[in-house]
Amino acid sequence: MKKAIALLLAVMMMTSLLAGCSGSAPAETKAPEAAAPAAEATQATEAADPYADMEPVVFNIATSYKEGSDYINTLQAACDVIAEKTNGKVSFVIYPGNQLGSTADVTELMLGGANIAAGLGMANLSGYIKEAAIPGYPYVVNNYEELSNLFSSQWWEDIKARLADEWNMVPIMAFSVGYRNMIGTVPVSKPEDLAPVITRIGLGTIGQDFITVCGGTPTTTSAFSDCYSAIQTKMFELCEADCELLYTSGLNEVSTHLSVTHHMTNPAMFAVHKSYWDKIPEEYQNIVLEELDKAGSEIWNTYSVKENEWIQKFADAGVEVVYNDEVDVDAFKALIPKLMERQGVSPEEYQKVVAAISGQG
């Protein structure tokens, strides 16, 4: 009997234990339901940012312009918008004042695979695709309408494709900072004025050949920031750039003459290595291109409005000004065939660019 009672108690205890276990089962089945909000939040985040898992791409922008200049301020504003619109997945860090090196240095670094957005004039492209440099010739692109025609032409689309295919160079911004002018210790109104002096000019071999066909002696420096001391110590008599860069570099302090030659609008671009660009989804690529295009237009518009202000600042500082209407533009234009010959560019290639800037190419 005692054994039967003991057995019955054991069965009751087992039943109680089983009931307790079955009572906890609903809590276990509810566990996935508790995780559902987290799963929904993840899905919502992915919907808001489909590239949440994308590794951020950072480009270092290399430029000769000074901190605080209109150029840098405009560029920085565009970079801020890009970072915001891409949720920080694409960003740019600006290094002004040639901190990363000369145009040639940073271009080679970029082509070597560095994450640099290299700023270079189209004239600097002569060593890569010679006809791509033609818009950088003196007095070829003369105003914003021609510049816009150029950058919306099939000719430019073909050049961009070749730069990417042949050099892994992807232009992400095409623009101009405005007209280039000359400053130094001698006035310039005609080609002969360049003959007896040394002129510092960048823009690759085109700049060098331009001074040469004018009868002058070209030179260059490792960075534009070196021009101040070079003019001061009489290493050369002249250098050239747009008025904002000339003034913000303090060249009014060491120069006696500013010559408003407008010899180039200097069509320029920022370019990145294709391997980095291809990491960016098309949606974000379009954001980058759109915002930088807006910045390019603003840079030109700002320069157009302010050029006379910069010129007046030079005059107020005691620098004698040779105004543009005093410059013999036709005499400079007459030298373009000689420049083409030195560059190995055919008349047919030149005429394709002429067609593009007139809206026909």
C-alpha positions in Angstrom: 0.0 0.0 0.0 2.8 2.4 1.0 4.4 1.6 -2.3 1.2 2.4 -4.2 0.8 5.7 -2.4 4.4 6.6 -3.1 3.9 5.7 -6.8 0.8 7.9 -6.9 2.6 10.8 -5.4 5.4 10.5 -7.9 2.9 10.4 -10.8 1.2 13.6 -9.4 4.5 15.4 -9.0 5.5 14.5 -12.6 2.1 15.7 -13.9 2.6 19.0 -11.9 6.0 19.5 -13.4 4.7 18.8 -16.9 1.9 21.3 -16.4 4.4 23.9 -15.2 6.4 23.3 -18.4 3.4 23.6 -20.6 2.4 26.7 -18.8 5.7 28.4 -19.8 5.3 27.5 -23.5 3.3 30.5 -24.5 6.1 32.8 -23.3 8.6 30.9 -25.5 6.3 31.2 -28.6 6.0 34.9 -28.0 9.8 35.5 -28.2 9.9 36.0 -32.0 7.0 38.4 -31.7 9.1 40.5 -29.3 11.9 40.7 -31.9 9.5 41.8 -34.7 9.8 45.5 -34.0 13.6 45.3 -34.3 13.3 43.5 -37.6 10.8 46.1 -38.8 13.1 48.9 -37.7 16.0 47.3 -39.7 13.8 47.0 -42.8 12.7 50.6 -42.4 16.3 51.8 -42.1 17.3 49.8 -45.2 14.3 51.4 -47.0 15.4 54.9 -46.0 19.0 54.2 -46.8 19.4 51.2 -49.2 23.2 51.7 -49.0 23.5 51.5 -45.2 26.1 48.7 -45.6 28.2 50.6 -48.1 31.8 51.4 -47.2 32.1 55.2 -47.2 34.1 56.7 -50.0 36.2 59.8 -49.1 38.0 62.0 -51.7 40.7 64.5 -50.9 40.3 67.6 -53.0 43.5 69.2 -54.1 43.5 72.8 -55.1 45.7 75.9 -55.2 43.0 78.3 -53.9 43.2 79.7 -50.5 41.2 79.0 -47.4 38.3 81.4 -47.1 38.2 82.3 -50.8 34.9 82.5 -52.7 36.0 79.4 -54.6 36.7 77.3 -51.5 33.5 78.5 -49.8 31.4 77.5 -52.8 33.1 74.1 -53.1 32.8 73.4 -49.4 29.0 74.1 -49.5 28.6 71.7 -52.3 30.6 69.0 -50.5 28.4 69.5 -47.4 25.3 68.9 -49.4 26.7 65.8 -51.0 27.7 64.3 -47.7 24.1 65.0 -46.4 22.3 63.6 -49.4 24.4 60.4 -49.5 24.1 59.9 -45.7 27.8 60.4 -45.3 28.7 57.6 -47.7 30.4 60.0 -50.2 32.4 62.9 -48.8 35.1 65.3 -49.8 37.9 66.9 -47.7 39.3 70.1 -49.2 43.1 70.8 -49.1 43.6 74.4 -50.2 46.8 76.2 -51.0 48.6 73.3 -52.8 48.9 71.4 -49.5 48.8 68.1 -51.4 51.3 69.3 -54.1 51.3 70.8 -57.5 48.8 70.1 -60.2 51.1 67.6 -61.9 51.9 65.9 -58.5 48.3 65.4 -57.5 47.3 64.3 -61.0 49.9 61.6 -61.0 48.9 60.5 -57.5 45.3 60.2 -58.6 46.2 58.2 -61.7 48.3 56.0 -59.4 45.1 55.0 -57.5 45.1 57.6 -54.6 41.7 58.8 -53.4 42.3 62.3 -54.7 40.0 64.6 -56.6 42.6 66.3 -58.7 41.9 69.8 -59.9 43.4 70.5 -63.3 42.8 72.7 -66.3 42.0 71.1 -69.6 45.3 72.4 -70.9 46.9 69.9 -68.5 45.3 67.1 -70.5 47.8 67.5 -73.4 50.0 64.8 -72.0 47.1 62.3 -72.0 44.8 63.1 -74.9 46.3 66.0 -76.9 43.0 67.1 -78.5 41.3 67.2 -75.1 43.6 70.2 -74.2 42.4 72.4 -77.2 39.8 74.3 -75.1 42.6 75.4 -72.9 44.3 77.2 -75.7 44.4 81.0 -75.5 41.3 82.7 -76.7 39.5 79.5 -77.8 36.7 79.5 -75.2 35.9 83.2 -74.6 32.7 83.3 -72.5 30.3 81.3 -70.4 27.9 80.4 -73.3 30.8 78.8 -75.2 31.9 77.0 -72.0 28.4 75.6 -71.5 28.2 74.5 -75.1 31.5 72.8 -74.7 30.6 70.8 -71.6 27.2 69.7 -73.0 28.6 68.6 -76.4 29.1 65.1 -77.8 32.8 66.0 -78.2 33.2 66.3 -74.4 31.2 63.1 -73.8 33.6 61.3 -76.1 36.7 62.8 -74.4 35.3 61.8 -71.0 34.8 58.2 -72.2 38.4 58.1 -73.5 39.8 59.5 -70.2 38.0 56.8 -68.3 38.9 54.0 -70.6 42.5 54.9 -71.4 43.6 56.6 -68.1 41.1 55.5 -65.5 40.4 59.3 -65.1 36.8 60.2 -64.4 35.9 63.9 -64.6 33.3 64.7 -61.9 33.1 68.5 -62.3 33.7 70.6 -65.4 33.8 74.3 -64.9 35.9 77.5 -65.1 37.0 79.9 -62.4 37.0 82.7 -64.8 39.5 84.6 -67.0 43.2 84.3 -66.5 45.3 87.5 -66.4 48.9 88.4 -66.0 50.7 90.1 -63.1 54.2 91.1 -62.4 56.7 93.8 -62.9 56.0 94.6 -66.6 52.8 95.5 -68.5 51.4 93.2 -71.2 49.1 94.3 -74.0 50.5 92.5 -77.0 52.7 89.3 -77.6 55.9 91.3 -78.0 55.6 92.4 -74.4 56.4 88.9 -73.4 59.5 88.6 -75.5 62.1 90.0 -73.2 60.9 88.5 -69.9 60.4 85.2 -68.1 56.8 84.2 -67.4 55.7 81.6 -64.9 52.8 79.7 -66.4 51.3 76.3 -65.5 48.7 74.6 -67.7 51.1 71.9 -68.9 53.0 72.2 -72.2 50.2 74.4 -73.7 51.1 77.2 -71.3 54.8 76.8 -72.0 54.3 76.8 -75.8 52.0 79.8 -75.6 54.7 81.9 -74.0 57.2 80.5 -76.5 55.2 81.4 -79.6 54.8 84.9 -78.2 58.6 85.1 -78.2 59.0 84.9 -74.4 60.7 82.5 -72.0 58.4 80.2 -70.0 59.1 78.7 -66.7 57.1 77.1 -63.9 57.2 76.5 -60.2 56.4 73.4 -58.1 53.3 75.2 -56.7 51.5 78.5 -57.4 52.2 79.6 -53.9 55.8 80.0 -54.8 55.1 82.9 -57.2 55.2 85.5 -54.4 58.8 84.9 -53.4 59.8 84.3 -57.1 58.6 87.7 -58.2 60.0 89.3 -55.1 63.4 87.9 -55.8 63.2 88.5 -59.5 63.3 84.8 -60.5 60.8 85.8 -63.2 58.9 88.9 -64.1 55.4 87.6 -64.7 52.9 85.0 -63.6 49.3 84.4 -64.5 46.0 83.1 -63.0 42.5 84.4 -62.3 42.2 87.7 -60.4 40.9 86.1 -57.2 43.9 83.7 -56.9 46.3 86.5 -57.9 45.0 88.8 -55.2 44.5 86.3 -52.4 48.1 85.1 -53.0 49.2 88.6 -52.1 50.9 89.3 -55.4 49.8 92.9 -55.3 52.5 93.3 -52.7 55.3 92.4 -55.0 54.0 93.5 -58.4 53.7 96.8 -60.3 51.4 95.8 -63.1 48.2 93.8 -63.6 47.4 93.1 -67.2 43.7 92.0 -67.8 44.5 89.9 -70.8 41.7 87.4 -70.4 43.9 85.1 -72.4 42.2 82.0 -71.2 38.9 81.1 -69.5 40.8 78.0 -68.4 38.1 75.3 -68.7 39.0 73.0 -65.8 37.8 69.9 -64.0 38.1 67.7 -60.9 38.9 64.1 -61.7 39.0 61.0 -59.6 40.3 57.5 -60.2 37.8 55.1 -61.9 38.3 52.4 -59.2 36.9 54.8 -56.5 34.1 56.2 -58.7 32.9 52.7 -59.5 32.4 52.0 -55.8 29.7 54.6 -55.7 26.1 53.5 -56.7 24.6 55.4 -59.6 22.1 57.2 -57.4 24.9 58.8 -55.4 27.1 59.4 -58.5 24.2 61.5 -59.9 24.0 63.5 -56.6 27.8 64.2 -56.8 27.6 65.3 -60.4 24.5 67.5 -59.9 25.8 69.3 -56.8 29.3 69.9 -58.3 27.7 71.1 -61.5 25.7 73.7 -59.5 28.9 74.7 -57.7 30.7 75.2 -61.0 28.0 77.5 -62.3 28.1 79.5 -59.0 31.9 79.8 -59.1 31.7 81.3 -62.6 28.9 83.6 -61.7 30.7 84.8 -58.6 33.8 85.5 -60.6 31.9 87.3 -63.3 30.3 89.6 -60.7 33.5 90.1 -58.7 36.2 90.4 -61.3 36.0 94.2 -61.5 36.1 94.3 -57.7 39.3 92.3 -57.7 40.8 94.6 -60.3 39.8 97.6 -58.3 41.5 96.1 -55.2 44.8 95.9 -57.2 44.4 99.5 -58.4 43.7 100.6 -54.8 46.9 98.8 -53.7 48.9 100.9 -56.2 49.2 98.3 -58.9 49.0 99.8 -62.4 46.2 98.1 -64.5 46.3 97.4 -68.2 42.6 97.0 -69.0 41.2 94.4 -71.4 40.2 96.9 -74.0 43.9 97.9 -74.2 44.9 94.4 -75.1 45.5 93.4 -78.7 43.5 90.2 -78.6 43.7 89.6 -82.4 47.5 89.6 -82.2 47.4 86.8 -79.6 44.8 84.9 -81.6 47.0 85.0 -84.7 49.5 82.8 -82.9 47.1 79.9 -82.4 48.2 78.1 -85.6 51.8 78.1 -84.3 50.7 76.8 -81.0 48.7 74.0 -82.7 51.8 73.1 -84.7 54.0 72.8 -81.6 51.3 70.7 -79.9 50.9 68.4 -82.9 47.2 69.2 -83.2 45.6 69.1 -86.7 43.3 71.8 -88.0 40.5 69.2 -88.2 40.8 68.4 -84.5 40.8 72.2 -83.7 37.7 72.7 -85.8 35.8 69.9 -83.9 36.3 72.0 -80.7 35.3 75.2 -82.5 32.1 73.4 -83.5 31.5 72.2 -79.9 31.9 75.6 -78.3 29.5 77.1 -80.9 26.8 74.5 -80.0 27.3 72.4 -83.2 29.4 69.5 -81.9 
